[in-house]
Amino acid sequence: MKQGGTYTLASMKLGERAVIDSFTDNEMSLKLLEMGCTPGETIVVDNIAPMGDPIAIFVSGYLLSLRKKEASTILVKPAMNS
Amino acid sequence: MKIALAGNPNSGKSTLFNELTGLNQKTGNFPGVTVDKKVGYANLLNKSGLVIQASFIDLPGTYSLQPRSIDEEVACEILKNKNHPDYPDVVVVVVDATNLKRNLFLVTQIIELELPVVVALNMIDLAGHLGISDKASVLAERLGVPVVPISARNEQGISELKTILSGLIMPSTIKFAPANENPAVESIERYNVISALVNDIVKEDRPDNKISLTHRLDKLLTHRIWGYLIFLLVLFFIFQSIFYIAAFPMQWGEKLFIRFSDLGHLYLPKGELSDLLINGVLSGLSGVVIFVPQIALLFGFIALLEDTGYMARVSFIMDKLMRRFGLNGRSVIPLISGVACAVPAVMGTRTISSWKERLVTILITPLMSCSARLPVYTLLISLIFPAGTSSGFFNAHGLVLMLMYLIGFMAAMAAALVMKFIIKTKEKSYFIMELPVYRAPRWTNVAYTIYDKVKVFLFDAGKVIVAISVILWVLSSHGPSGKFAEIESRYNTVPTSDLADNNALIAAQKLEASYAGMLGKAIEPAIAPLGFDWKIGIALISSFAAREVFVGTMATIYSVGDAQNTMSIREKMMIEKNVTTGEPLYSKAVGLSLMIFFAFAMQCMSTLAVVKRETKSWKWPVIQFLYMGIMAYGASFVVYTLFK
């Protein structure tokens, strides 16, 4: 799902780096914001569970695991330097 | 003085709490809600040498003051409501110094409540390379509150924190984010302020050693083959410990209680009161106390896995599988502990944050074949499958036993699936979870957890178990007036050669005439379709308190008519005839039906008591009792009809 150069976190591959752009789910975004997923923050997909879901991302200094469903509400854009 | 401890999960809040209060802790409930409340006490010394008594409240870990779970609601309510009985005089916000940005989110929110706040900058030893400890004063100035660098696990900075707490602390008046109707906009603004603040005090370099070590460990521990294999090995090790290590202290405990009851029989005057004390209260107490080693070990292991960060990984690799059944990655450990004993397993569901997923886990856990079913299964299997039905390595007995465990597990999963659709909840299922970095276990924390869980089990569940035991004693040792005296006089006038036999006979007849016996006869029509007679009925009723009671009850009942008392319970049951057909009573059909009944029925008062405690209402234990009973009855009926 690409919207003006953005794609969702759920579509990212292991080890891929990106910058958080915006959220598509209002309720989920609050939870994610609290956990340090703010627009402009760089994330790296650090781990994917053996059955493909959930995933773990490295964000603002720690590891955050979330389900694919939740990851699909985060829109990201390519990181400037990687 | 009331001091609240707030902070993110994994910020080291509990370690600091233990450090500050030692064993002066109490666990209770927050008024009106179903969340645990930990309060501890300590004396603080102020500058003029006066002793100030302080009570510390360990608030549930939370990431923000916008509550989304019951735990978080409690924390917010206490901090926001001036009329709350636990409204604090001072709030200590524990901050993980290695993750300042996310932790400061909560700090700034709490500061804006205009409460006196102290920030405990924890894990300062691990954050050394970021140069934070020198910048504590800068941070204090920017936040407008005292900031104390500490390392709770190394007992660093604790006395400095105590000194500050004993002095006068003024609330900060700084506002960090302008209030906005849209909470998302407000959150982003708040983060902008925090980012600027953090960038000013921390060198933004992150070749973080502990993360890279965690990353390497995760490669192995969440690997699609090794990850599951290591998990199975860990489980195997825990089981072995619970079954074998706990067996020794459990045996000592049992022996101790037998000694007590022998002493009671010897020295207490014969009579109702002594009987109640020995057979009611004491046997009830033994039923509580002998579980302590299992509970201590299991919770020790769980605390250890939790503390090192491994448990989060188990949830991570199991979440997708469990989700299909309406469960959560965090349901795995309680379900597996259930094979030892459902009591600690139900207490272990605390780690599941979604109420619905936790509830379903609690409701299905007793379907896992616990160790109390083992003696029942063993007796019945040997009864209906004569020895010798083995071919080489495969032994029919072992296979049937394994099948019973499998049936229990599949029933649990099926029940979960049904409940997934029945139980409605407004709470959304989240799996947004921090994967903490791996670290060495803090043994004192593990010890505190064991101490706390054992205390809760002994006092909360213990009360109910003892009460039920007393009721059961009354029912089985009393009957309609005159009946018991009549039985005794009948046997006293007809002397037999063997006095012990005579006593067993009297006991059996008394049981038949007791209220419990009457109950057995009363329910006989109801259980006849399952192939059970009134004698099994008594055993069923008595084993509703605890499954292992079944074997003992059977032994008592079948003492009747065995004058020489040379046969084992198994042999006695084997020759028992069906009154109407003259066929052996314990046919395959009856035996299988009985086993299935024991596999599904909720015959454990201890578990019900713990479920009541954990769900804080009678509703769920009642529902659990009913659904498992209906399942047991239905399955037994089908099995009996099929094999008859």
HADDOCK unambig.tbl for C-alpha pairs under 7 A between the chains (distance, minus, plus):
assign (segid A and resid 30 and name CA) (segid B and resid 184 and name CA) 5.78 0.50 0.50
assign (segid A and resid 33 and name CA) (segid B and resid 187 and name CA) 6.72 0.50 0.50
assign (segid A and resid 34 and name CA) (segid B and resid 63 and name CA) 6.18 0.50 0.50
assign (segid A and resid 34 and name CA) (segid B and resid 64 and name CA) 6.31 0.50 0.50
assign (segid A and resid 35 and name CA) (segid B and resid 63 and name CA) 6.90 0.50 0.50
assign (segid A and resid 35 and name CA) (segid B and resid 102 and name CA) 6.40 0.50 0.50
assign (segid A and resid 36 and name CA) (segid B and resid 102 and name CA) 5.33 0.50 0.50
assign (segid A and resid 38 and name CA) (segid B and resid 188 and name CA) 6.67 0.50 0.50
assign (segid A and resid 49 and name CA) (segid B and resid 222 and name CA) 6.73 0.50 0.50
assign (segid A and resid 49 and name CA) (segid B and resid 316 and name CA) 6.47 0.50 0.50
assign (segid A and resid 49 and name CA) (segid B and resid 317 and name CA) 5.34 0.50 0.50
assign (segid A and resid 50 and name CA) (segid B and resid 223 and name CA) 6.52 0.50 0.50
assign (segid A and resid 50 and name CA) (segid B and resid 224 and name CA) 4.57 0.50 0.50
assign (segid A and resid 50 and name CA) (segid B and resid 317 and name CA) 6.29 0.50 0.50
assign (segid A and resid 51 and name CA) (segid B and resid 320 and name CA) 6.87 0.50 0.50
assign (segid A and resid 53 and name CA) (segid B and resid 320 and name CA) 6.17 0.50 0.50
assign (segid A and resid 54 and name CA) (segid B and resid 316 and name CA) 6.66 0.50 0.50
assign (segid A and resid 61 and name CA) (segid B and resid 99 and name CA) 5.93 0.50 0.50
assign (segid A and resid 63 and name CA) (segid B and resid 434 and name CA) 6.01 0.50 0.50
assign (segid A and resid 63 and name CA) (segid B and resid 435 and name CA) 5.27 0.50 0.50
assign (segid A and resid 63 and name CA) (segid B and resid 436 and name CA) 6.81 0.50 0.50
assign (segid A and resid 64 and name CA) (segid B and resid 433 and name CA) 5.87 0.50 0.50
assign (segid A and resid 64 and name CA) (segid B and resid 434 and name CA) 4.61 0.50 0.50
assign (segid A and resid 64 and name CA) (segid B and resid 435 and name CA) 5.74 0.50 0.50
assign (segid A and resid 65 and name CA) (segid B and resid 432 and name CA) 5.78 0.50 0.50
assign (segid A and resid 65 and name CA) (segid B and resid 433 and name CA) 5.22 0.50 0.50
assign (segid A and resid 65 and name CA) (segid B and resid 434 and name CA) 6.01 0.50 0.50
assign (segid A and resid 65 and name CA) (segid B and resid 435 and name CA) 6.40 0.50 0.50
assign (segid A and resid 66 and name CA) (segid B and resid 431 and name CA) 5.39 0.50 0.50
assign (segid A and resid 66 and name CA) (segid B and resid 432 and name CA) 4.53 0.50 0.50
assign (segid A and resid 66 and name CA) (segid B and resid 433 and name CA) 6.42 0.50 0.50
assign (segid A and resid 67 and name CA) (segid B and resid 431 and name CA) 6.02 0.50 0.50
